[in-house]
């Protein structure tokens, strides 16, 4: 079975830049698996057993960074040299 690929289109990014909350949620949903992976940390208990947990503060900071980057993203085409 083939895995369904998810992509973001320009309309979704443009709508998020205009302040559409649903479009911004789509962008966050697109990046959420990668953000959760980056925010997952490993702790060790007193017996040396590893336990993975999601650092919510770090996840929130990463999500805010994605929102900021989306708002700052330029939709203008680049000049090719």
Protein Blocks (a to p, Z undefined) as FASTA:
>chain_A
ZZddddddfklmmmmmnopaklmmmmmmmmmmmmmmmmpccdddfkopacddddfklmmm
mmmmmmmmmmmpcfbdcddZZ
